[in-house]
C-alpha cells in the first residue's frame, strides 16, 4: 500500500507541475515582459526573470516534442533523443 500511495503522489505532483506549472510560468513571463503602467519597456530584474521563465517553458515544449517524436527521429536519423528511456 505505501508503494501505491507514493506512486499516486508522484503522478499527482508531475501532473500539477506540467498541467498547471508551465502555463503559470508562461503567464508570469508575459507579465514580467509586458510594458509598465507608463508604457516603458521592462528593465532590470523583471526583464531577466521574464526571459528565464519563457526559456523554461520553451525547453519543456521542445523536450515534449522530442519525446513524442522519439521513435520517428530515431528511425530517420539514427539519433535517440532519450537513450535512457
mmCIF file of the C-alpha atoms, coordinates in Angstrom:
data_MODEL
# 
_entry.id   MODEL 
# 
loop_
_atom_site.group_PDB 
_atom_site.id 
_atom_site.type_symbol 
_atom_site.label_atom_id 
_atom_site.label_alt_id 
_atom_site.label_comp_id 
_atom_site.label_asym_id 
_atom_site.label_entity_id 
_atom_site.label_seq_id 
_atom_site.pdbx_PDB_ins_code 
_atom_site.Cartn_x 
_atom_site.Cartn_y 
_atom_site.Cartn_z 
_atom_site.occupancy 
_atom_site.B_iso_or_equiv 
_atom_site.pdbx_formal_charge 
_atom_site.auth_seq_id 
_atom_site.auth_comp_id 
_atom_site.auth_asym_id 
_atom_site.auth_atom_id 
_atom_site.pdbx_PDB_model_num 
ATOM 1  C CA . UNK A 1 1  ? 0.000  0.000  0.000   1.00 0.00 ? 1  UNK A CA 1 
ATOM 2  C CA . UNK A 1 2  ? 2.771  2.572  0.688   1.00 0.00 ? 2  UNK A CA 1 
ATOM 3  C CA . UNK A 1 3  ? 4.133  1.995  -2.831  1.00 0.00 ? 3  UNK A CA 1 
ATOM 4  C CA . UNK A 1 4  ? 0.721  2.744  -4.293  1.00 0.00 ? 4  UNK A CA 1 
ATOM 5  C CA . UNK A 1 5  ? 0.418  5.938  -2.266  1.00 0.00 ? 5  UNK A CA 1 
ATOM 6  C CA . UNK A 1 6  ? 3.936  7.030  -3.236  1.00 0.00 ? 6  UNK A CA 1 
ATOM 7  C CA . UNK A 1 7  ? 3.185  6.399  -6.914  1.00 0.00 ? 7  UNK A CA 1 
ATOM 8  C CA . UNK A 1 8  ? -0.087 8.290  -6.641  1.00 0.00 ? 8  UNK A CA 1 
ATOM 9  C CA . UNK A 1 9  ? 1.653  11.285 -5.090  1.00 0.00 ? 9  UNK A CA 1 
ATOM 10 C CA . UNK A 1 10 ? 4.375  11.232 -7.757  1.00 0.00 ? 10 UNK A CA 1 
ATOM 11 C CA . UNK A 1 11 ? 1.842  11.182 -10.599 1.00 0.00 ? 11 UNK A CA 1 
ATOM 12 C CA . UNK A 1 12 ? -0.197 13.931 -8.957  1.00 0.00 ? 12 UNK A CA 1 
ATOM 13 C CA . UNK A 1 13 ? 2.901  16.072 -8.455  1.00 0.00 ? 13 UNK A CA 1 
ATOM 14 C CA . UNK A 1 14 ? 4.043  15.727 -12.054 1.00 0.00 ? 14 UNK A CA 1 
ATOM 15 C CA . UNK A 1 15 ? 0.505  16.396 -13.269 1.00 0.00 ? 15 UNK A CA 1 
ATOM 16 C CA . UNK A 1 16 ? 0.316  19.593 -11.253 1.00 0.00 ? 16 UNK A CA 1 
ATOM 17 C CA . UNK A 1 17 ? 3.766  20.668 -12.354 1.00 0.00 ? 17 UNK A CA 1 
ATOM 18 C CA . UNK A 1 18 ? 3.155  20.143 -16.053 1.00 0.00 ? 18 UNK A CA 1 
ATOM 19 C CA . UNK A 1 19 ? -0.574 20.772 -16.070 1.00 0.00 ? 19 UNK A CA 1 
ATOM 20 C CA . UNK A 1 20 ? -0.606 23.999 -14.093 1.00 0.00 ? 20 UNK A CA 1 
ATOM 21 C CA . UNK A 1 21 ? 3.045  24.908 -13.652 1.00 0.00 ? 21 UNK A CA 1 
ATOM 22 C CA . UNK A 1 22 ? 4.014  25.525 -17.270 1.00 0.00 ? 22 UNK A CA 1 
ATOM 23 C CA . UNK A 1 23 ? 1.002  27.717 -18.085 1.00 0.00 ? 23 UNK A CA 1 
ATOM 24 C CA . UNK A 1 24 ? 1.628  29.634 -14.859 1.00 0.00 ? 24 UNK A CA 1 
ATOM 25 C CA . UNK A 1 25 ? 5.288  30.183 -15.809 1.00 0.00 ? 25 UNK A CA 1 
ATOM 26 C CA . UNK A 1 26 ? 4.209  31.346 -19.256 1.00 0.00 ? 26 UNK A CA 1 
ATOM 27 C CA . UNK A 1 27 ? 1.710  33.775 -17.741 1.00 0.00 ? 27 UNK A CA 1 
ATOM 28 C CA . UNK A 1 28 ? 4.360  35.096 -15.367 1.00 0.00 ? 28 UNK A CA 1 
ATOM 29 C CA . UNK A 1 29 ? 6.810  35.567 -18.234 1.00 0.00 ? 29 UNK A CA 1 
ATOM 30 C CA . UNK A 1 30 ? 4.226  37.562 -20.174 1.00 0.00 ? 30 UNK A CA 1 
ATOM 31 C CA . UNK A 1 31 ? 3.514  39.614 -17.049 1.00 0.00 ? 31 UNK A CA 1 
ATOM 32 C CA . UNK A 1 32 ? 7.178  40.392 -16.433 1.00 0.00 ? 32 UNK A CA 1 
ATOM 33 C CA . UNK A 1 33 ? 7.868  41.204 -20.102 1.00 0.00 ? 33 UNK A CA 1 
ATOM 34 C CA . UNK A 1 34 ? 4.841  43.462 -20.565 1.00 0.00 ? 34 UNK A CA 1 
ATOM 35 C CA . UNK A 1 35 ? 5.274  47.238 -20.559 1.00 0.00 ? 35 UNK A CA 1 
ATOM 36 C CA . UNK A 1 36 ? 4.885  49.149 -17.319 1.00 0.00 ? 36 UNK A CA 1 
ATOM 37 C CA . UNK A 1 37 ? 1.970  51.402 -16.449 1.00 0.00 ? 37 UNK A CA 1 
ATOM 38 C CA . UNK A 1 38 ? 3.677  54.363 -18.111 1.00 0.00 ? 38 UNK A CA 1 
ATOM 39 C CA . UNK A 1 39 ? 4.315  52.384 -21.311 1.00 0.00 ? 39 UNK A CA 1 
ATOM 40 C CA . UNK A 1 40 ? 8.026  51.938 -20.696 1.00 0.00 ? 40 UNK A CA 1 
ATOM 41 C CA . UNK A 1 41 ? 9.755  48.699 -21.594 1.00 0.00 ? 41 UNK A CA 1 
ATOM 42 C CA . UNK A 1 42 ? 10.560 46.324 -18.742 1.00 0.00 ? 42 UNK A CA 1 
ATOM 43 C CA . UNK A 1 43 ? 14.070 46.688 -17.392 1.00 0.00 ? 43 UNK A CA 1 
ATOM 44 C CA . UNK A 1 44 ? 16.430 45.005 -14.995 1.00 0.00 ? 44 UNK A CA 1 
ATOM 45 C CA . UNK A 1 45 ? 15.253 42.067 -12.955 1.00 0.00 ? 45 UNK A CA 1 
ATOM 46 C CA . UNK A 1 46 ? 11.750 41.990 -14.437 1.00 0.00 ? 46 UNK A CA 1 
ATOM 47 C CA . UNK A 1 47 ? 13.105 41.534 -17.930 1.00 0.00 ? 47 UNK A CA 1 
ATOM 48 C CA . UNK A 1 48 ? 15.623 38.853 -16.935 1.00 0.00 ? 48 UNK A CA 1 
ATOM 49 C CA . UNK A 1 49 ? 13.049 36.934 -14.883 1.00 0.00 ? 49 UNK A CA 1 
ATOM 50 C CA . UNK A 1 50 ? 10.547 37.075 -17.730 1.00 0.00 ? 50 UNK A CA 1 
ATOM 51 C CA . UNK A 1 51 ? 13.065 35.671 -20.208 1.00 0.00 ? 51 UNK A CA 1 
ATOM 52 C CA . UNK A 1 52 ? 14.136 32.928 -17.767 1.00 0.00 ? 52 UNK A CA 1 
ATOM 53 C CA . UNK A 1 53 ? 10.521 31.814 -17.291 1.00 0.00 ? 53 UNK A CA 1 
ATOM 54 C CA . UNK A 1 54 ? 9.929  31.873 -21.042 1.00 0.00 ? 54 UNK A CA 1 
ATOM 55 C CA . UNK A 1 55 ? 13.091 29.823 -21.655 1.00 0.00 ? 55 UNK A CA 1 
ATOM 56 C CA . UNK A 1 56 ? 11.950 27.177 -19.150 1.00 0.00 ? 56 UNK A CA 1 
ATOM 57 C CA . UNK A 1 57 ? 8.612  26.868 -20.954 1.00 0.00 ? 57 UNK A CA 1 
ATOM 58 C CA . UNK A 1 58 ? 10.351 26.712 -24.344 1.00 0.00 ? 58 UNK A CA 1 
ATOM 59 C CA . UNK A 1 59 ? 12.731 23.965 -23.178 1.00 0.00 ? 59 UNK A CA 1 
ATOM 60 C CA . UNK A 1 60 ? 9.834  21.954 -21.749 1.00 0.00 ? 60 UNK A CA 1 
ATOM 61 C CA . UNK A 1 61 ? 7.903  22.206 -25.030 1.00 0.00 ? 61 UNK A CA 1 
ATOM 62 C CA . UNK A 1 62 ? 10.919 21.129 -27.091 1.00 0.00 ? 62 UNK A CA 1 
ATOM 63 C CA . UNK A 1 63 ? 11.591 18.208 -24.709 1.00 0.00 ? 63 UNK A CA 1 
ATOM 64 C CA . UNK A 1 64 ? 7.963  17.094 -25.005 1.00 0.00 ? 64 UNK A CA 1 
ATOM 65 C CA . UNK A 1 65 ? 8.053  17.253 -28.800 1.00 0.00 ? 65 UNK A CA 1 
ATOM 66 C CA . UNK A 1 66 ? 11.262 15.210 -28.862 1.00 0.00 ? 66 UNK A CA 1 
ATOM 67 C CA . UNK A 1 67 ? 9.652  12.643 -26.564 1.00 0.00 ? 67 UNK A CA 1 
ATOM 68 C CA . UNK A 1 68 ? 6.548  12.385 -28.734 1.00 0.00 ? 68 UNK A CA 1 
ATOM 69 C CA . UNK A 1 69 ? 8.536  12.048 -31.963 1.00 0.00 ? 69 UNK A CA 1 
ATOM 70 C CA . UNK A 1 70 ? 11.323 9.944  -30.450 1.00 0.00 ? 70 UNK A CA 1 
ATOM 71 C CA . UNK A 1 71 ? 10.790 6.776  -32.487 1.00 0.00 ? 71 UNK A CA 1 
ATOM 72 C CA . UNK A 1 72 ? 10.373 8.637  -35.760 1.00 0.00 ? 72 UNK A CA 1 
ATOM 73 C CA . UNK A 1 73 ? 13.519 10.706 -35.144 1.00 0.00 ? 73 UNK A CA 1 
ATOM 74 C CA . UNK A 1 74 ? 15.491 7.565  -34.356 1.00 0.00 ? 74 UNK A CA 1 
ATOM 75 C CA . UNK A 1 75 ? 14.123 5.803  -37.448 1.00 0.00 ? 75 UNK A CA 1 
ATOM 76 C CA . UNK A 1 76 ? 15.052 8.657  -39.797 1.00 0.00 ? 76 UNK A CA 1 
ATOM 77 C CA . UNK A 1 77 ? 18.330 9.898  -38.326 1.00 0.00 ? 77 UNK A CA 1 
ATOM 78 C CA . UNK A 1 78 ? 19.554 7.111  -36.061 1.00 0.00 ? 78 UNK A CA 1 
ATOM 79 C CA . UNK A 1 79 ? 19.735 9.561  -33.137 1.00 0.00 ? 79 UNK A CA 1 
ATOM 80 C CA . UNK A 1 80 ? 17.847 8.690  -29.966 1.00 0.00 ? 80 UNK A CA 1 
ATOM 81 C CA . UNK A 1 81 ? 16.961 11.918 -28.083 1.00 0.00 ? 81 UNK A CA 1 
ATOM 82 C CA . UNK A 1 82 ? 16.220 9.938  -24.909 1.00 0.00 ? 82 UNK A CA 1 
ATOM 83 C CA . UNK A 1 83 ? 18.598 6.962  -24.760 1.00 0.00 ? 83 UNK A CA 1 
ATOM 84 C CA . UNK A 1 84 ? 17.863 6.429  -21.070 1.00 0.00 ? 84 UNK A CA 1 
ATOM 85 C CA . UNK A 1 85 ? 14.165 5.628  -21.702 1.00 0.00 ? 85 UNK A CA 1 
# 
